């Protein structure tokens, strides 16, 4: 996917909410979900109060979160999540902008 910085794109309010929530949770990317935590993770959670990221019930938000997390972690576009974003109503320029925000 080619990313262009000046696309003149717009996002709907719902899309911005999904993007905003995904960017906020990006710091939790890669943490073990609470449901898969082993004994050491449970002790850590009990001591620190940190629970890590959990999957969203909203498929659109989860697609954005997964894209943002992987793009942020790998510092390149998470191509495997692009079809899901397109299926949820994002356009190619919007996905490119999201990748720029995530990298």
N, C-alpha and C positions, 0 to 999 in steps of 0.2 A: 504494500500500500504506500503510495506516495503522499507525503504530508506537506501541505502548503499552509503557511502561516496566515496569509491574508485571504480568507475564503469568503468573508462577508456573510457568514452564516448566522442563523438565529436558532435558539432552542426554545421549546415551549416551557411553561412554568413547571410542568411535571417532569420534563427531561432535566431541567436545571436542578430540581429537587433531588432527582436520582443521582446526578453527577456530584452535587454538593455532598450528599450523604456518603457516596463512594469515596470521595477525596478525603473526607473526615475520617473514615474508617481505614484508610490506606496504611496508617501507622500500625494497625493490628494485623496486617497481611502476613500470612505465613505462620501465625500462631496456631497451636493445636486447638480445635474446637473443644468446648467443655465436655461434650459427649464422648470424646475420644481420649480424654486426659488420663494419664497413668497416675500412679501414686505420687511421684515427685511433682508433677504438674498440679495435682490437687493440693498438695502441701504449699506449693508456691502461691496458688490462687488464694488459699486460706490466709497466708501471711500478708500478701500484697493487696488482695482485693481485686486484682486484675483477672478478668475472665477471658479476654481475647475476643476475636470476631466470631460471630455466629452467622450462618447463612440467613439471608433475608427471606421472608415469606412472599415477598413481591418478586416474581421472576424478572421483571424489567430491572429493578434495583439490583438484584443479584447478578444479572449479566453485566451491568455497569461496574459493580464492585469487583467482580472477578477480572474484568478487563483492566480496570485501574490498578488493581493489586499486581497482576502479572506484568503489566507494562512498566509500572513503577519499579518492581523488583528486578526485572531483566533489562531495563533501560532500552527497550525496543518494543515495537508494536506487538501486542499479543494477538496475532493473526487468528488463532483458533476461536477467539470470542467475537470476532467481527461479524460472522453470519448471524449470531444471536442478537447482536445490537441492531443489525439491519432488520431482522424480523420484528424487533420491538419498536420500529418506527424511526430509528436514527438514520440519517443519510450518511453517505460516504464522507462528505466534508465535515459533518458533525463528529463522526468517529475519529477523523484525523485531528480535529481540534481537541477532542478528549485525550487522544494519545499525547498531544503536545502538553496538555495540562498535567498529565500523569508522569511524564518522563523526567 
